[in-house]
Amino acid sequence: MNVLIVYAHPEPGSFNGAMKDLAVATLIDEGHQVKVSDLYAMNFKAVADRDDFLLDSRT
């Protein structure tokens, strides 16, 4: 099975990071193909502001 893990945490050494690593290792050991999408590594902006919208609804 193909598995996509979407991971979003600013600190790779966190508990969340450890759980992601364990999930990846376990899934691979079980024969699955695993891809991790690390949003913070991709410079994903976690907060939306007015620059994220094409039209200003106040005009």
Biopython code that builds the backbone (N, CA, C, O; Angstrom):
import numpy as np
from Bio.PDB.StructureBuilder import StructureBuilder

atoms = [
    (1, "MET", "N", (0.834, -1.162, 0.000)),
    (1, "MET", "CA", (0.000, 0.000, 0.000)),
    (1, "MET", "C", (0.891, 1.241, 0.000)),
    (1, "MET", "O", (1.943, 1.255, 0.638)),
    (2, "ASN", "N", (0.472, 2.270, -0.708)),
    (2, "ASN", "CA", (1.152, 3.558, -0.679)),
    (2, "ASN", "C", (0.597, 4.375, 0.479)),
    (2, "ASN", "O", (-0.617, 4.472, 0.654)),
    (3, "VAL", "N", (1.492, 4.963, 1.268)),
    (3, "VAL", "CA", (1.083, 5.747, 2.430)),
    (3, "VAL", "C", (1.724, 7.122, 2.332)),
    (3, "VAL", "O", (2.928, 7.241, 2.107)),
    (4, "LEU", "N", (0.912, 8.160, 2.503)),
    (4, "LEU", "CA", (1.407, 9.535, 2.564)),
    (4, "LEU", "C", (1.194, 10.041, 3.980)),
    (4, "LEU", "O", (0.072, 10.057, 4.486)),
    (5, "ILE", "N", (2.284, 10.452, 4.611)),
    (5, "ILE", "CA", (2.206, 11.055, 5.941)),
    (5, "ILE", "C", (2.436, 12.545, 5.772)),
    (5, "ILE", "O", (3.485, 12.971, 5.288)),
    (6, "VAL", "N", (1.450, 13.334, 6.173)),
    (6, "VAL", "CA", (1.584, 14.791, 6.152)),
    (6, "VAL", "C", (2.006, 15.196, 7.557)),
    (6, "VAL", "O", (1.258, 15.035, 8.521)),
    (7, "TYR", "N", (3.223, 15.725, 7.651)),
    (7, "TYR", "CA", (3.836, 16.036, 8.940)),
    (7, "TYR", "C", (4.011, 17.541, 9.042)),
    (7, "TYR", "O", (4.553, 18.174, 8.136)),
    (8, "ALA", "N", (3.549, 18.115, 10.152)),
    (8, "ALA", "CA", (3.663, 19.563, 10.340)),
    (8, "ALA", "C", (4.036, 19.861, 11.783)),
    (8, "ALA", "O", (3.170, 19.974, 12.650)),
    (9, "HIS", "N", (5.325, 19.988, 12.030)),
    (9, "HIS", "CA", (5.808, 20.370, 13.357)),
    (9, "HIS", "C", (7.141, 21.080, 13.168)),
    (9, "HIS", "O", (7.996, 20.605, 12.420)),
    (10, "PRO", "N", (7.325, 22.221, 13.842)),
    (10, "PRO", "CA", (8.551, 22.993, 13.619)),
    (10, "PRO", "C", (9.816, 22.361, 14.190)),
    (10, "PRO", "O", (10.920, 22.728, 13.786)),
    (11, "GLU", "N", (9.679, 21.422, 15.119)),
    (11, "GLU", "CA", (10.851, 20.830, 15.772)),
    (11, "GLU", "C", (10.950, 19.346, 15.432)),
    (11, "GLU", "O", (10.170, 18.541, 15.941)),
    (12, "PRO", "N", (11.910, 18.976, 14.571)),
    (12, "PRO", "CA", (12.035, 17.567, 14.167)),
    (12, "PRO", "C", (12.301, 16.611, 15.336)),
    (12, "PRO", "O", (11.946, 15.435, 15.259)),
    (13, "GLY", "N", (12.918, 17.098, 16.410)),
    (13, "GLY", "CA", (13.231, 16.249, 17.554)),
    (13, "GLY", "C", (12.100, 16.131, 18.564)),
    (13, "GLY", "O", (12.300, 15.596, 19.655)),
    (14, "SER", "N", (10.926, 16.619, 18.220)),
    (14, "SER", "CA", (9.787, 16.598, 19.137)),
    (14, "SER", "C", (9.186, 15.195, 19.247)),
    (14, "SER", "O", (9.575, 14.278, 18.524)),
    (15, "PHE", "N", (8.234, 15.050, 20.161)),
    (15, "PHE", "CA", (7.491, 13.797, 20.283)),
    (15, "PHE", "C", (6.774, 13.492, 18.975)),
    (15, "PHE", "O", (6.745, 12.344, 18.532)),
    (16, "ASN", "N", (6.192, 14.523, 18.354)),
    (16, "ASN", "CA", (5.519, 14.325, 17.063)),
    (16, "ASN", "C", (6.493, 13.799, 16.014)),
    (16, "ASN", "O", (6.150, 12.916, 15.228)),
    (17, "GLY", "N", (7.706, 14.343, 16.006)),
    (17, "GLY", "CA", (8.718, 13.868, 15.066)),
    (17, "GLY", "C", (9.081, 12.414, 15.320)),
    (17, "GLY", "O", (9.261, 11.635, 14.384)),
    (18, "ALA", "N", (9.188, 12.058, 16.592)),
    (18, "ALA", "CA", (9.501, 10.664, 16.941)),
    (18, "ALA", "C", (8.372, 9.729, 16.523)),
    (18, "ALA", "O", (8.627, 8.623, 16.048)),
    (19, "MET", "N", (7.139, 10.161, 16.694)),
    (19, "MET", "CA", (5.993, 9.339, 16.283)),
    (19, "MET", "C", (5.950, 9.184, 14.768)),
    (19, "MET", "O", (5.618, 8.113, 14.261)),
    (20, "LYS", "N", (6.285, 10.252, 14.043)),
    (20, "LYS", "CA", (6.347, 10.175, 12.571)),
    (20, "LYS", "C", (7.413, 9.185, 12.150)),
    (20, "LYS", "O", (7.180, 8.352, 11.275)),
    (21, "ASP", "N", (8.589, 9.271, 12.769)),
    (21, "ASP", "CA", (9.681, 8.355, 12.430)),
    (21, "ASP", "C", (9.306, 6.903, 12.726)),
    (21, "ASP", "O", (9.617, 6.008, 11.941)),
    (22, "LEU", "N", (8.644, 6.673, 13.850)),
    (22, "LEU", "CA", (8.210, 5.322, 14.206)),
    (22, "LEU", "C", (7.177, 4.803, 13.205)),
    (22, "LEU", "O", (7.229, 3.645, 12.791)),
    (23, "ALA", "N", (6.244, 5.667, 12.825)),
    (23, "ALA", "CA", (5.227, 5.263, 11.846)),
    (23, "ALA", "C", (5.874, 4.897, 10.519)),
    (23, "ALA", "O", (5.518, 3.889, 9.909)),
    (24, "VAL", "N", (6.826, 5.713, 10.069)),
    (24, "VAL", "CA", (7.515, 5.439, 8.802)),
    (24, "VAL", "C", (8.245, 4.099, 8.881)),
    (24, "VAL", "O", (8.105, 3.258, 7.993)),
    (25, "ALA", "N", (9.019, 3.906, 9.942)),
    (25, "ALA", "CA", (9.790, 2.663, 10.082)),
    (25, "ALA", "C", (8.873, 1.444, 10.152)),
    (25, "ALA", "O", (9.145, 0.422, 9.522)),
    (26, "THR", "N", (7.797, 1.552, 10.912)),
    (26, "THR", "CA", (6.868, 0.430, 11.061)),
    (26, "THR", "C", (6.188, 0.097, 9.741)),
    (26, "THR", "O", (6.083, -1.071, 9.366)),
    (27, "LEU", "N", (5.728, 1.122, 9.042)),
    (27, "LEU", "CA", (5.052, 0.895, 7.760)),
    (27, "LEU", "C", (5.997, 0.285, 6.726)),
    (27, "LEU", "O", (5.607, -0.614, 5.981)),
    (28, "ILE", "N", (7.236, 0.770, 6.679)),
    (28, "ILE", "CA", (8.216, 0.209, 5.743)),
    (28, "ILE", "C", (8.508, -1.249, 6.097)),
    (28, "ILE", "O", (8.587, -2.105, 5.216)),
    (29, "ASP", "N", (8.668, -1.527, 7.401)),
    (29, "ASP", "CA", (8.907, -2.912, 7.838)),
    (29, "ASP", "C", (7.764, -3.843, 7.443)),
    (29, "ASP", "O", (7.978, -5.035, 7.221)),
    (30, "GLU", "N", (6.558, -3.301, 7.357)),
    (30, "GLU", "CA", (5.386, -4.095, 6.974)),
    (30, "GLU", "C", (5.216, -4.178, 5.457)),
    (30, "GLU", "O", (4.254, -4.770, 4.968)),
    (31, "GLY", "N", (6.160, -3.577, 4.710)),
    (31, "GLY", "CA", (6.146, -3.696, 3.262)),
    (31, "GLY", "C", (5.431, -2.588, 2.507)),
    (31, "GLY", "O", (5.207, -2.702, 1.302)),
    (32, "HIS", "N", (5.072, -1.526, 3.201)),
    (32, "HIS", "CA", (4.369, -0.424, 2.544)),
    (32, "HIS", "C", (5.364, 0.571, 1.950)),
    (32, "HIS", "O", (6.497, 0.685, 2.416)),
    (33, "GLN", "N", (4.930, 1.281, 0.930)),
    (33, "GLN", "CA", (5.716, 2.386, 0.384)),
    (33, "GLN", "C", (5.253, 3.653, 1.095)),
    (33, "GLN", "O", (4.058, 3.948, 1.138)),
    (34, "VAL", "N", (6.207, 4.401, 1.652)),
    (34, "VAL", "CA", (5.865, 5.551, 2.485)),
    (34, "VAL", "C", (6.512, 6.807, 1.922)),
    (34, "VAL", "O", (7.691, 6.810, 1.567)),
    (35, "LYS", "N", (5.731, 7.864, 1.848)),
    (35, "LYS", "CA", (6.238, 9.185, 1.488)),
    (35, "LYS", "C", (5.817, 10.139, 2.597)),
    (35, "LYS", "O", (4.680, 10.099, 3.067)),
    (36, "VAL", "N", (6.751, 11.001, 3.012)),
    (36, "VAL", "CA", (6.464, 11.992, 4.045)),
    (36, "VAL", "C", (6.471, 13.370, 3.403)),
    (36, "VAL", "O", (7.417, 13.743, 2.709)),
    (37, "SER", "N", (5.420, 14.107, 3.640)),
    (37, "SER", "CA", (5.337, 15.496, 3.213)),
    (37, "SER", "C", (5.523, 16.345, 4.465)),
    (37, "SER", "O", (4.601, 16.481, 5.270)),
    (38, "ASP", "N", (6.714, 16.915, 4.627)),
    (38, "ASP", "CA", (7.052, 17.713, 5.808)),
    (38, "ASP", "C", (6.764, 19.174, 5.487)),
    (38, "ASP", "O", (7.539, 19.830, 4.791)),
    (39, "LEU", "N", (5.651, 19.675, 5.995)),
    (39, "LEU", "CA", (5.211, 21.016, 5.628)),
    (39, "LEU", "C", (6.186, 22.099, 6.076)),
    (39, "LEU", "O", (6.402, 23.064, 5.344)),
    (40, "TYR", "N", (6.774, 21.965, 7.251)),
    (40, "TYR", "CA", (7.720, 22.982, 7.706)),
    (40, "TYR", "C", (8.994, 22.967, 6.867)),
    (40, "TYR", "O", (9.568, 24.026, 6.613)),
    (41, "ALA", "N", (9.444, 21.811, 6.438)),
    (41, "ALA", "CA", (10.627, 21.725, 5.575)),
    (41, "ALA", "C", (10.357, 22.358, 4.212)),
    (41, "ALA", "O", (11.278, 22.792, 3.521)),
    (42, "MET", "N", (9.060, 22.403, 3.832)),
    (42, "MET", "CA", (8.673, 23.003, 2.554)),
    (42, "MET", "C", (8.346, 24.490, 2.711)),
    (42, "MET", "O", (7.817, 25.113, 1.790)),
    (43, "ASN", "N", (8.665, 25.061, 3.891)),
    (43, "ASN", "CA", (8.373, 26.470, 4.199)),
    (43, "ASN", "C", (6.894, 26.803, 4.082)),
    (43, "ASN", "O", (6.527, 27.901, 3.664)),
    (44, "PHE", "N", (6.050, 25.849, 4.453)),
    (44, "PHE", "CA", (4.604, 26.058, 4.469)),
    (44, "PHE", "C", (4.267, 27.128, 5.492)),
    (44, "PHE", "O", (4.729, 27.073, 6.632)),
    (45, "LYS", "N", (3.460, 28.103, 5.088)),
    (45, "LYS", "CA", (3.045, 29.163, 6.000)),
    (45, "LYS", "C", (1.763, 28.704, 6.681)),
    (45, "LYS", "O", (0.727, 28.565, 6.031)),
    (46, "ALA", "N", (1.829, 28.473, 7.976)),
    (46, "ALA", "CA", (0.715, 27.880, 8.704)),
    (46, "ALA", "C", (-0.398, 28.871, 9.036)),
    (46, "ALA", "O", (-1.451, 28.464, 9.528)),
    (47, "VAL", "N", (-0.190, 30.139, 8.782)),
    (47, "VAL", "CA", (-1.188, 31.152, 9.105)),
    (47, "VAL", "C", (-1.623, 31.848, 7.826)),
    (47, "VAL", "O", (-0.788, 32.290, 7.037)),
    (48, "ALA", "N", (-2.913, 31.943, 7.627)),
    (48, "ALA", "CA", (-3.435, 32.671, 6.469)),
    (48, "ALA", "C", (-3.642, 34.131, 6.863)),
    (48, "ALA", "O", (-4.150, 34.429, 7.944)),
    (49, "ASP", "N", (-3.249, 35.020, 5.986)),
    (49, "ASP", "CA", (-3.515, 36.436, 6.199)),
    (49, "ASP", "C", (-4.094, 37.022, 4.913)),
    (49, "ASP", "O", (-4.314, 36.284, 3.953)),
    (50, "ARG", "N", (-4.341, 38.309, 4.872)),
    (50, "ARG", "CA", (-5.019, 38.899, 3.719)),
    (50, "ARG", "C", (-4.225, 38.742, 2.429)),
    (50, "ARG", "O", (-4.806, 38.774, 1.345)),
    (51, "ASP", "N", (-2.898, 38.572, 2.523)),
    (51, "ASP", "CA", (-2.080, 38.376, 1.317)),
    (51, "ASP", "C", (-2.356, 37.026, 0.647)),
    (51, "ASP", "O", (-1.976, 36.815, -0.504)),
    (52, "ASP", "N", (-3.014, 36.119, 1.364)),
    (52, "ASP", "CA", (-3.323, 34.807, 0.811)),
    (52, "ASP", "C", (-4.594, 34.795, -0.037)),
    (52, "ASP", "O", (-4.923, 33.778, -0.647)),
    (53, "PHE", "N", (-5.299, 35.903, -0.077)),
    (53, "PHE", "CA", (-6.558, 35.971, -0.811)),
    (53, "PHE", "C", (-6.439, 36.955, -1.962)),
    (53, "PHE", "O", (-5.815, 38.007, -1.825)),
    (54, "LEU", "N", (-7.034, 36.613, -3.093)),
    (54, "LEU", "CA", (-6.919, 37.448, -4.288)),
    (54, "LEU", "C", (-7.728, 38.729, -4.179)),
    (54, "LEU", "O", (-7.289, 39.778, -4.652)),
    (55, "LEU", "N", (-8.885, 38.660, -3.572)),
    (55, "LEU", "CA", (-9.763, 39.822, -3.495)),
    (55, "LEU", "C", (-9.956, 40.242, -2.048)),
    (55, "LEU", "O", (-10.091, 39.406, -1.154)),
    (56, "ASP", "N", (-9.967, 41.544, -1.837)),
    (56, "ASP", "CA", (-10.247, 42.079, -0.515)),
    (56, "ASP", "C", (-11.757, 42.268, -0.414)),
    (56, "ASP", "O", (-12.318, 43.085, -1.143)),
    (57, "SER", "N", (-12.418, 41.543, 0.460)),
    (57, "SER", "CA", (-13.879, 41.586, 0.550)),
    (57, "SER", "C", (-14.390, 42.906, 1.107)),
    (57, "SER", "O", (-15.592, 43.167, 1.052)),
    (58, "ARG", "N", (-13.511, 43.743, 1.642)),
    (58, "ARG", "CA", (-13.948, 45.021, 2.210)),
    (58, "ARG", "C", (-14.042, 46.118, 1.165)),
    (58, "ARG", "O", (-14.473, 47.225, 1.490)),
    (59, "THR", "N", (-13.656, 45.857, -0.074)),
    (59, "THR", "CA", (-13.703, 46.908, -1.101)),
    (59, "THR", "C", (-14.946, 46.804, -1.939)),
    (59, "THR", "O", (-15.146, 47.608, -2.849)),
]
sb = StructureBuilder()
sb.init_structure("model")
sb.init_model(0)
sb.init_chain("A")
sb.init_seg("    ")
for serial, (resi, resn, name, xyz) in enumerate(atoms, 1):
    if name == "N":
        sb.init_residue(resn, " ", resi, " ")
    sb.init_atom(name, np.array(xyz, "f"), 0.0, 1.0, " ", f" {name:<3s}", serial, name[0])
structure = sb.get_structure()
